[in-house]
Amino acid sequence: MPSISWVKPFIGILESQTKVDLKRITIVNSIKNFFIDLRLIFIQNVADYLRGKQSAEETMNGIVSSWIKFMKA
């Protein structure tokens, strides 16, 4: 069909985009989970600060030390 012949060059591109890259997906999910865990540490420390359980400096130091421990694990 001459009216849709312009589509043929795009078929290869579309086929390559439908292949799943499991390695990439695994890495992306790992990064997302990593930052979710870091965010939870941050939220908990800030909540403790807002409740008056610790000072601002203790909060910052707590977040940093918790993140370092988490990243080393």
MIDOSE-1310 file (N, C-alpha, C; in nm, 2 decimals, decimal comma, always signed):
residues 73
mpsi	+0,08/-0,12/+0,00/+0,00/+0,00/+0,00/+0,09/+0,12/+0,00; +0,08/+0,20/-0,10/+0,16/+0,32/-0,11/+0,13/+0,43/-0,01; +0,01/+0,43/+0,04/-0,03/+0,54/+0,13/+0,03/+0,53/+0,27; +0,07/+0,41/+0,31/+0,13/+0,39/+0,44/+0,28/+0,34/+0,44
swvk	+0,34/+0,36/+0,32/+0,47/+0,31/+0,30/+0,57/+0,39/+0,39; +0,54/+0,51/+0,43/+0,62/+0,59/+0,51/+0,64/+0,53/+0,65; +0,56/+0,44/+0,69/+0,56/+0,37/+0,83/+0,68/+0,27/+0,83; +0,71/+0,21/+0,72/+0,81/+0,10/+0,72/+0,94/+0,14/+0,79
pfig	+1,00/+0,25/+0,77/+1,13/+0,29/+0,84/+1,12/+0,29/+0,99; +1,00/+0,32/+1,04/+0,98/+0,33/+1,19/+0,95/+0,19/+1,26; +0,92/+0,09/+1,18/+0,89/-0,04/+1,24/+1,01/-0,09/+1,32; +1,13/-0,08/+1,27/+1,25/-0,13/+1,34/+1,27/-0,05/+1,47
iles	+1,25/+0,08/+1,47/+1,26/+0,16/+1,59/+1,16/+0,11/+1,69; +1,04/+0,09/+1,65/+0,93/+0,05/+1,74/+0,96/-0,09/+1,80; +1,01/-0,18/+1,72/+1,04/-0,31/+1,77/+1,15/-0,31/+1,87; +1,25/-0,22/+1,85/+1,36/-0,22/+1,95/+1,32/-0,15/+2,08
qtkv	+1,22/-0,07/+2,08/+1,17/+0,00/+2,20/+1,08/-0,09/+2,28; +1,03/-0,20/+2,22/+0,94/-0,28/+2,29/+1,01/-0,39/+2,37; +1,14/-0,41/+2,34/+1,22/-0,51/+2,42/+1,25/-0,46/+2,56; +1,23/-0,55/+2,65/+1,25/-0,51/+2,79/+1,40/-0,53/+2,83
dlkr	+1,45/-0,42/+2,89/+1,59/-0,43/+2,94/+1,59/-0,46/+3,09; +1,59/-0,58/+3,12/+1,58/-0,62/+3,26/+1,69/-0,57/+3,35; +1,81/-0,55/+3,30/+1,92/-0,50/+3,38/+1,89/-0,35/+3,42; +1,84/-0,28/+3,32/+1,81/-0,14/+3,34/+1,69/-0,12/+3,44
itiv	+1,59/-0,21/+3,43/+1,48/-0,20/+3,52/+1,52/-0,24/+3,66; +1,61/-0,34/+3,67/+1,66/-0,38/+3,81/+1,73/-0,26/+3,87; +1,82/-0,20/+3,80/+1,89/-0,08/+3,85/+1,80/+0,03/+3,89; +1,71/+0,06/+3,81/+1,61/+0,17/+3,84/+1,53/+0,14/+3,96
nsik	+1,49/+0,02/+3,98/+1,41/-0,02/+4,10/+1,50/-0,02/+4,22; +1,62/-0,06/+4,21/+1,71/-0,05/+4,32/+1,74/+0,09/+4,37; +1,76/+0,18/+4,27/+1,78/+0,32/+4,31/+1,65/+0,38/+4,37; +1,54/+0,35/+4,32/+1,41/+0,40/+4,38/+1,40/+0,35/+4,52
nffi	+1,42/+0,22/+4,55/+1,41/+0,17/+4,68/+1,51/+0,23/+4,77; +1,63/+0,25/+4,72/+1,74/+0,31/+4,80/+1,69/+0,45/+4,85; +1,64/+0,53/+4,76/+1,60/+0,67/+4,80/+1,48/+0,67/+4,89; +1,39/+0,57/+4,87/+1,27/+0,56/+4,96/+1,32/+0,54/+5,10
dlrl	+1,42/+0,44/+5,12/+1,47/+0,42/+5,25/+1,54/+0,54/+5,31; +1,61/+0,61/+5,23/+1,68/+0,73/+5,28/+1,57/+0,84/+5,33; +1,47/+0,85/+5,25/+1,36/+0,94/+5,28/+1,30/+0,91/+5,41; +1,27/+0,78/+5,44/+1,21/+0,74/+5,57/+1,30/+0,78/+5,69
ifiq	+1,43/+0,76/+5,67/+1,53/+0,80/+5,78/+1,51/+0,95/+5,80; +1,51/+1,03/+5,69/+1,50/+1,17/+5,70/+1,37/+1,21/+5,77; +1,26/+1,16/+5,73/+1,13/+1,19/+5,79/+1,13/+1,16/+5,94; +1,18/+1,04/+5,98/+1,18/+1,01/+6,12/+1,26/+1,10/+6,20
nvad	+1,38/+1,14/+6,15/+1,46/+1,24/+6,23/+1,40/+1,38/+6,24; +1,34/+1,42/+6,13/+1,27/+1,55/+6,13/+1,15/+1,55/+6,23; +1,08/+1,44/+6,23/+0,97/+1,42/+6,32/+1,01/+1,43/+6,46; +1,12/+1,37/+6,49/+1,18/+1,37/+6,63/+1,22/+1,52/+6,66
ylrg	+1,27/+1,59/+6,57/+1,31/+1,73/+6,59/+1,18/+1,81/+6,62; +1,08/+1,79/+6,54/+0,95/+1,87/+6,55/+0,88/+1,84/+6,69; +0,90/+1,72/+6,74/+0,84/+1,68/+6,87/+0,93/+1,72/+6,98; +1,04/+1,79/+6,95/+1,13/+1,84/+7,06/+1,22/+1,73/+7,12
kqsa	+1,23/+1,62/+7,06/+1,32/+1,51/+7,11/+1,47/+1,54/+7,09; +1,50/+1,62/+6,99/+1,64/+1,65/+6,96/+1,65/+1,79/+6,90; +1,77/+1,84/+6,90/+1,80/+1,97/+6,85/+1,82/+1,96/+6,70; +1,83/+2,08/+6,63/+1,85/+2,08/+6,49/+1,98/+2,02/+6,45
eetm	+2,08/+2,05/+6,53/+2,22/+1,99/+6,50/+2,21/+1,84/+6,52; +2,15/+1,79/+6,63/+2,14/+1,65/+6,65/+2,06/+1,58/+6,53; +1,96/+1,65/+6,48/+1,88/+1,60/+6,37/+1,97/+1,58/+6,25; +2,04/+1,69/+6,21/+2,13/+1,68/+6,10/+2,23/+1,57/+6,11
ngiv	+2,30/+1,57/+6,23/+2,40/+1,46/+6,25/+2,34/+1,32/+6,25; +2,22/+1,31/+6,30/+2,15/+1,18/+6,30/+2,12/+1,13/+6,16; +2,07/+1,23/+6,08/+2,04/+1,19/+5,94/+2,17/+1,15/+5,87; +2,27/+1,23/+5,88/+2,40/+1,20/+5,81/+2,45/+1,06/+5,86
sswi	+2,46/+1,04/+5,99/+2,52/+0,91/+6,04/+2,43/+0,79/+6,00; +2,30/+0,81/+6,00/+2,21/+0,70/+5,96/+2,22/+0,67/+5,81; +2,23/+0,77/+5,73/+2,25/+0,75/+5,58/+2,38/+0,68/+5,56; +2,49/+0,72/+5,63/+2,62/+0,66/+5,60/+2,61/+0,51/+5,64
kfmk	+2,55/+0,48/+5,76/+2,54/+0,34/+5,80/+2,46/+0,26/+5,70; +2,35/+0,32/+5,65/+2,27/+0,26/+5,55/+2,34/+0,23/+5,42; +2,42/+0,33/+5,37/+2,49/+0,31/+5,25/+2,61/+0,21/+5,26; +2,66/+0,19/+5,38/+2,77/+0,09/+5,40/+2,72/-0,05/+5,41
a	+2,59/-0,06/+5,45/+2,53/-0,19/+5,47/+2,51/-0,27/+5,34
